[in-house]
């Protein structure tokens, strides 16, 4: 559900004119986005904080970016597709592709933003070699993030996935589990609060960071910090991908100021993907 709305300039809240198709909902067919004011959805935490930095730079040039923060991964795409947002910034390419395939959304990526290296965290063990039979290991339960978590456990030598498993996977796709661990599928945003009940857990970095956990200081295993294979992307409706304001936002997002902000604030837990 939507957590809160930030308005970064005082004034009337205005979004681009939207034409909704069909009486029972459906995809929004939009005109060109407003060059002076747009509404962008993010997940709360680092994505929100980074976009607030981007919005400060845009404000200096007369562009208002209104930010709407969400606490789940599904609603921002629905809101964008239905016309309640002009863009969103929070997801990886595999996640976006799966949502478009499953829900027939007319949305697409326009530029890469940051990467959130996925990490394994624990309050009970110091390394994954300490896992033993029956230990519970939490993973996010949405399709692409669960595959990514299982792939990380495979890279660490904990499990082996069945041949041919790609992008969409569950614990049923584990081929070998020599330590006989119990893989527990949980809503991604809830895993940090459940960490004490688990031997270890794979946690998406934005949720880990919001819980005070960082890759460098707290994870016991993690994805590469350099050239991470899962960049996040800025997404708009397909009809708006070439709009002038999108190019302006990309300029602010890829600025030296934004890169410095990311590197200084997150110290490796979030890394620029540009």
Secondary structure as UniProt FT lines:
FT   STRAND          2..6
FT   STRAND          18..20
FT   TURN            23..24
FT   STRAND          28..30
FT   STRAND          37..43
FT   TURN            44..45
FT   HELIX           46..60
FT   TURN            61..62
FT   STRAND          64..70
FT   HELIX           75..82
FT   STRAND          87..92
FT   HELIX           93..103
FT   STRAND          107..115
FT   STRAND          119..121
FT   HELIX           128..130
FT   TURN            133..134
FT   STRAND          136..140
FT   HELIX           143..155
FT   TURN            156..157
FT   STRAND          160..161
FT   TURN            163..164
FT   HELIX           171..173
FT   STRAND          174..176
FT   TURN            178..179
FT   STRAND          182..186
FT   HELIX           188..190
FT   HELIX           191..194
FT   HELIX           195..197
FT   STRAND          200..203
FT   HELIX           205..210
FT   TURN            211..212
FT   HELIX           215..218
FT   STRAND          221..222
FT   STRAND          231..237
FT   HELIX           238..240
FT   TURN            241..242
FT   HELIX           244..253
FT   HELIX           256..266
FT   TURN            267..268
FT   STRAND          271..272
//
